[in-house]
Amino acid sequence: ALTPKLAKLPLKGEVLVSSPEITMAWPPPTLTPQGQVALIAGGTGVTPMLQILRLIKKSKAEGERKVCVVSSHRTAADTLLQEELQAAGNLVGAAVRLTLTGSEGGGAVPYGTSTGRVDAVMLREVAGQAPAGSVAIISGPSGFNAAAAAAAKAAGFPHVYTLDA
């Protein structure tokens, strides 16, 4: 994860920042025309989700595909790129949900918010029933990825892809 590495930098340490590179092929081979897409992000894992939403927008074959986005953070103050995520989600008609896992929400959150961990019940609430050929794409810290992948499988997503954040 990125945060612990940044925390270990010395005072006035340097970080190289570059433009994001899209390295993922779209659509995934298991995604069928009837399938839906669930993008599930934890913390900094939201960044690749923005890229994927842009790929979905560029894809001429997507049509009316159902897309949902779940972005999970400890508190509202910890959220990253929330306005950009909502705007990108709006471009493809995605349902965007922010979930806060900490006990203290704090801060204004401009779109659908829930509390608690990402689980199968919450994913079914946001995504509905996942038809055959649907995919869930997960990105976040390793512990989050494992829990979210299990939740996506339990929610009925037959194909789960995990990206390293």
Rosetta silent file (secondary structure, phi, psi, omega in degrees, C-alpha in Angstrom):
SEQUENCE: ALTPKLAKLPLKGEVLVSSPEITMAWPPPTLTPQGQVALIAGGTGVTPMLQILRLIKKSKAEGERKVCVVSSHRTAADTLLQEELQAAGNLVGAAVRLTLTGSEGGGAVPYGTSTGRVDAVMLREVAGQAPAGSVAIISGPSGFNAAAAAAAKAAGFPHVYTLDA
SCORE:     score description
SCORE:     0.000 S_00000001
   1 L     0.000  154.020 -175.174    0.000    0.000    0.000 S_00000001
   2 H   -75.649  -42.653 -173.603    1.091    3.528   -0.679 S_00000001
   3 H   -55.878  -47.921  178.978    0.349    5.201    2.662 S_00000001
   4 H   -61.740  -34.461  179.101    2.904    3.253    4.791 S_00000001
   5 H   -67.089  -40.652  177.890    5.623    3.945    2.222 S_00000001
   6 H   -66.486  -37.383 -179.629    4.899    7.665    2.313 S_00000001
   7 H   -63.986  -27.544 -178.293    4.891    7.645    6.110 S_00000001
   8 L   -85.376   -7.038  179.568    8.435    6.208    6.122 S_00000001
   9 L   -66.150  142.820  176.000    9.855    8.976    3.930 S_00000001
  10 L   -70.128  160.724  175.517   12.287   11.320    5.680 S_00000001
  11 L   -54.973  132.918 -176.266   11.345   14.956    6.162 S_00000001
  12 L    66.509   20.541  174.968   11.731   16.702    2.793 S_00000001
  13 L   -65.908  158.506 -177.025   11.926   13.297    1.095 S_00000001
  14 L  -107.184  146.096  177.136   11.129   13.234   -2.602 S_00000001
  15 L  -128.864  130.538  176.562    8.356   11.428   -4.421 S_00000001
  16 L   -88.242  124.964 -179.558    8.247   10.977   -8.180 S_00000001
  17 L  -119.206  132.785  177.921    4.759   11.571   -9.565 S_00000001
  18 L  -134.567  169.758  177.495    3.770   10.797  -13.124 S_00000001
  19 L   -65.600  147.493  178.220    0.604   10.578  -15.164 S_00000001
  20 L   -67.931  147.414  176.741   -1.356    7.351  -14.734 S_00000001
  21 L  -112.879  130.284  177.146   -0.887    4.684  -17.367 S_00000001
  22 L   -85.525  113.349 -177.364   -3.791    2.546  -18.447 S_00000001
  23 L  -115.470    1.788 -177.064   -2.447   -0.990  -18.595 S_00000001
  24 L   -96.643  133.459  175.442   -5.690   -2.928  -18.321 S_00000001
  25 L   -78.141  138.564  178.488   -7.383   -4.330  -21.399 S_00000001
  26 L  -125.137  137.087   -2.777  -11.076   -3.539  -21.592 S_00000001
  27 L   -83.749  163.284  175.179  -13.365   -5.364  -21.440 S_00000001
  28 L   -61.410  150.035 -174.881  -12.138   -8.314  -19.354 S_00000001
  29 L   -63.124  -22.570 -178.081  -12.473  -11.600  -21.279 S_00000001
  30 L   -90.252   -4.850 -179.093  -15.111  -13.000  -18.905 S_00000001
  31 L   -81.348  119.499  179.696  -17.454   -9.993  -19.214 S_00000001
  32 L   -95.687  166.342  179.028  -20.419  -10.839  -21.431 S_00000001
  33 L   -58.578  -29.235  179.441  -22.776   -8.345  -23.116 S_00000001
  34 L   -87.890  -11.656 -175.852  -25.415   -9.096  -20.460 S_00000001
  35 L   -73.154  156.992  175.924  -22.950   -8.910  -17.551 S_00000001
  36 L  -111.600  169.102 -177.037  -22.622   -6.016  -15.193 S_00000001
  37 E  -122.479  128.169  172.234  -19.540   -4.413  -13.664 S_00000001
  38 E  -114.839  122.377  176.173  -18.915   -3.741   -9.972 S_00000001
  39 E  -105.570  119.224 -174.351  -15.895   -1.575   -9.165 S_00000001
  40 E  -121.959  114.120 -174.286  -14.963   -1.904   -5.488 S_00000001
  41 E  -119.236  141.146  173.065  -12.241    0.395   -4.158 S_00000001
  42 E  -119.038  120.713  177.293  -10.586    0.742   -0.772 S_00000001
  43 H    58.213 -125.811 -177.641   -8.628    3.936   -0.068 S_00000001
  44 H   -67.150   -9.129  175.756   -6.103    4.689   -2.800 S_00000001
  45 H   -64.331   -7.551  178.191   -7.608    1.840   -4.834 S_00000001
  46 H   -67.913  -27.880 -175.820  -10.059    4.433   -6.155 S_00000001
  47 H   -59.405  -50.930  178.009   -7.459    5.667   -8.664 S_00000001
  48 H   -64.779  -24.370  178.731   -7.556    2.660  -11.028 S_00000001
  49 H   -66.562  -35.358  175.162  -11.355    2.723  -10.822 S_00000001
  50 H   -61.830  -42.352  178.116  -11.341    6.169  -12.406 S_00000001
  51 H   -62.706  -41.848 -179.055   -9.268    4.761  -15.264 S_00000001
  52 H   -66.255  -40.691  176.962  -11.662    1.846  -15.683 S_00000001
  53 H   -60.521  -38.568  177.203  -14.673    4.174  -15.751 S_00000001
  54 H   -66.951  -37.458  176.099  -12.958    6.144  -18.519 S_00000001
  55 H   -64.814  -40.887  177.790  -12.319    2.911  -20.433 S_00000001
  56 H   -61.600  -43.074  179.501  -15.979    1.961  -20.075 S_00000001
  57 H   -61.191  -40.053 -178.540  -16.972    5.391  -21.398 S_00000001
  58 H   -74.089  -23.517 -175.706  -14.664    4.997  -24.419 S_00000001
  59 L   -73.598  121.270 -179.608  -15.891    1.495  -25.229 S_00000001
  60 L   -72.773  -21.549 -175.651  -18.496    1.585  -27.981 S_00000001
  61 L   -84.993   -5.690 -173.913  -19.736   -1.913  -27.079 S_00000001
  62 L   -69.728  -38.793  177.936  -20.784   -1.038  -23.529 S_00000001
  63 L    56.109 -126.772 -175.811  -24.242    0.315  -24.389 S_00000001
  64 L   -99.030   28.875 -178.725  -26.561    0.178  -21.400 S_00000001
  65 L   -57.148  138.229  176.436  -24.387   -2.050  -19.206 S_00000001
  66 L   -78.865  128.042  179.947  -25.110   -1.746  -15.495 S_00000001
  67 E  -129.361  135.634  172.911  -22.102   -0.394  -13.615 S_00000001
  68 E  -131.769  151.054 -179.075  -21.799    0.252   -9.885 S_00000001
  69 E  -128.539  130.148  174.220  -18.943    1.724   -7.888 S_00000001
  70 E  -120.664  123.534  179.391  -18.276    1.234   -4.167 S_00000001
  71 E  -117.730  118.843 -173.536  -15.566    3.381   -2.596 S_00000001
  72 E  -110.263  131.462  179.586  -14.632    2.457    0.979 S_00000001
  73 E  -143.601  160.452  179.824  -12.796    4.712    3.441 S_00000001
  74 L   -66.373  -50.211 -179.643  -12.446    4.951    7.218 S_00000001
  75 L  -136.029  165.770  177.440  -13.994    8.427    7.498 S_00000001
  76 H   -60.340  -34.283  179.266  -15.420   11.064    5.169 S_00000001
  77 H   -66.524  -22.548 -179.959  -12.270   13.113    5.786 S_00000001
  78 H   -85.989   -6.805 -174.131  -10.213   10.179    4.404 S_00000001
  79 L   -65.300  144.937 -179.700  -12.056    9.992    1.099 S_00000001
  80 L  -118.232  136.169  171.403  -10.014   10.429   -2.040 S_00000001
  81 L    54.373   33.341 -175.009  -11.140   11.801   -5.388 S_00000001
  82 H   -64.492  -39.569  179.148  -14.811   11.666   -4.425 S_00000001
  83 H   -67.742  -41.028  178.562  -15.921   14.420   -6.811 S_00000001
  84 H   -64.889  -40.243  179.670  -13.945   12.920   -9.695 S_00000001
  85 H   -64.007  -44.891  178.795  -15.354    9.470   -8.963 S_00000001
  86 H   -62.890  -43.663 -179.619  -18.929   10.757   -8.939 S_00000001
  87 H   -63.551  -44.442  178.800  -18.383   12.692  -12.175 S_00000001
  88 H   -65.734  -39.396  176.624  -16.803    9.693  -13.929 S_00000001
  89 H   -62.309  -40.365  178.668  -19.567    7.449  -12.634 S_00000001
  90 H   -61.425  -33.787 -179.521  -22.193    9.841  -13.967 S_00000001
  91 H   -62.085  -28.775 -179.223  -20.644    9.605  -17.451 S_00000001
  92 L  -111.982   10.295  179.381  -21.486    5.901  -17.626 S_00000001
  93 L    69.329   27.955 -177.133  -24.670    6.009  -15.540 S_00000001
  94 L   -79.439  144.237  168.722  -23.020    4.178  -12.643 S_00000001
  95 E   -79.828  123.587 -177.843  -24.508    3.947   -9.176 S_00000001
  96 E  -113.252  127.325 -178.759  -21.777    5.332   -6.891 S_00000001
  97 E  -128.353  131.049  172.514  -21.754    4.473   -3.183 S_00000001
  98 E  -101.002  130.998  174.430  -19.323    5.652   -0.516 S_00000001
  99 E  -120.089  133.604 -178.861  -19.048    3.435    2.538 S_00000001
 100 E  -107.028  123.865 -175.247  -17.356    4.590    5.722 S_00000001
 101 L   -92.372  -17.309 -179.391  -15.869    1.863    7.887 S_00000001
 102 L   -83.243  167.394 -178.981  -14.874    3.972   10.887 S_00000001
 103 L   -80.461  -20.830 -178.884  -17.156    4.971   13.728 S_00000001
 104 L  -108.661  108.673 -179.189  -16.627    8.696   13.139 S_00000001
 105 L   -68.458  -60.910  178.067  -17.949    9.872    9.758 S_00000001
 106 L    50.548  136.082  176.573  -16.932   13.544    9.931 S_00000001
 107 L    89.171  153.348 -179.558  -16.864   15.757    6.855 S_00000001
 108 L   -83.549  134.498  179.107  -19.382   16.396    4.107 S_00000001
 109 L  -121.826  119.816 -170.611  -19.953   13.595    1.631 S_00000001
 110 L   -83.885    1.837  179.916  -21.760   14.601   -1.584 S_00000001
 111 L  -141.812  178.322 -174.343  -23.166   11.237   -2.685 S_00000001
 112 L   -43.817  124.359 -176.575  -24.788    8.039   -1.379 S_00000001
 113 E  -126.847  140.643  170.727  -23.126    7.035    1.878 S_00000001
 114 E  -133.884  171.422  177.389  -23.405    3.986    4.090 S_00000001
 115 E  -121.936  155.804 -179.619  -21.427    2.810    7.067 S_00000001
 116 L   106.580  172.256 -177.719  -19.783   -0.515    7.772 S_00000001
 117 L   -76.474  157.256  175.013  -17.540   -2.844    5.861 S_00000001
 118 L   -69.808  120.590  177.986  -18.080   -3.897    2.271 S_00000001
 119 L  -138.342  177.537 -175.999  -19.995   -7.158    2.448 S_00000001
 120 H   -62.579  -38.832 -179.723  -22.262   -9.278    0.250 S_00000001
 121 H   -61.919  -47.477 -179.756  -25.459   -7.674    1.576 S_00000001
 122 H   -64.743  -40.293  179.118  -24.233   -4.163    0.786 S_00000001
 123 H   -64.592  -40.172  176.884  -22.990   -5.206   -2.667 S_00000001
 124 H   -64.057  -36.314  178.539  -26.361   -6.783   -3.494 S_00000001
 125 H   -63.465  -42.485 -177.511  -28.058   -3.572   -2.333 S_00000001
 126 H   -79.656  -44.391 -171.788  -25.910   -1.435   -4.638 S_00000001
 127 H   -95.997  -21.618 -173.515  -25.501   -3.822   -7.594 S_00000001
 128 L    76.265 -161.768  179.905  -28.604   -5.974   -7.458 S_00000001
 129 L   -76.273  126.247  179.666  -28.454   -9.515   -8.805 S_00000001
 130 L   -85.396  113.397  178.444  -25.274  -10.122  -10.839 S_00000001
 131 L   -71.532  166.727  175.316  -26.158  -12.071  -13.993 S_00000001
 132 L   -54.064  144.694  179.888  -23.813  -14.644  -15.523 S_00000001
 133 L    83.776    8.290  176.947  -20.878  -12.968  -17.212 S_00000001
 134 L   -85.403  157.299  178.088  -20.657  -10.172  -14.631 S_00000001
 135 E  -132.827  146.942  169.551  -17.356   -9.047  -13.152 S_00000001
 136 E  -115.989  131.261  178.655  -16.238   -7.405   -9.931 S_00000001
 137 E  -117.687  126.225 -171.773  -12.955   -5.504  -10.035 S_00000001
 138 E  -121.586  138.843  177.450  -11.360   -4.755   -6.673 S_00000001
 139 E  -147.964  127.743  178.808   -8.492   -2.460   -5.762 S_00000001
 140 E   171.265 -165.643  176.354   -7.162   -1.487   -2.354 S_00000001
 141 L   -62.829  157.088 -172.821   -4.917   -2.679    0.456 S_00000001
 142 H   -57.504  -43.160  178.426   -4.340   -6.447    0.584 S_00000001
 143 H   -63.334  -41.215  176.907   -6.649   -7.087    3.556 S_00000001
 144 H   -63.007  -45.350 -178.357   -9.417   -5.069    1.933 S_00000001
 145 H   -57.782  -44.689 -178.795   -8.915   -6.874   -1.377 S_00000001
 146 H   -64.014  -45.481 -179.228   -9.294  -10.303    0.222 S_00000001
 147 H   -67.165  -42.162 -179.491  -12.447   -9.327    2.147 S_00000001
 148 H   -68.233  -36.273  177.503  -14.017   -7.514   -0.821 S_00000001
 149 H   -63.926  -43.029  177.789  -13.276  -10.437   -3.168 S_00000001
 150 H   -63.618  -40.540  178.943  -15.015  -12.833   -0.764 S_00000001
 151 H   -64.897  -41.219  179.778  -17.967  -10.422   -0.488 S_00000001
 152 H   -64.301  -42.674  177.155  -18.233  -10.108   -4.288 S_00000001
 153 H   -61.782  -45.816 -179.698  -18.247  -13.895   -4.709 S_00000001
 154 H   -64.919  -27.838  178.432  -20.881  -14.225   -1.957 S_00000001
 155 L   -80.586   -4.921  175.523  -22.949  -11.507   -3.677 S_00000001
 156 L   103.212    8.495  177.149  -23.029  -13.628   -6.828 S_00000001
 157 L   -79.089  116.151 -174.802  -20.296  -12.126   -9.001 S_00000001
 158 L   -73.756  -22.729 -177.721  -18.910  -15.114  -10.903 S_00000001
 159 E  -127.803  122.204 -178.011  -15.672  -13.392  -11.942 S_00000001
 160 E  -123.447  126.639  177.286  -13.561  -11.341   -9.537 S_00000001
 161 E  -115.052  136.507  179.798  -10.387   -9.510  -10.519 S_00000001
 162 E  -117.104  129.192  177.110   -8.098   -7.934   -7.926 S_00000001
 163 E  -106.214  145.710  174.108   -5.747   -5.058   -8.726 S_00000001
 164 E   -81.271  132.553  178.367   -2.892   -4.003   -6.475 S_00000001
 165 L   -96.629    0.000    0.000   -3.318   -0.452   -5.172 S_00000001
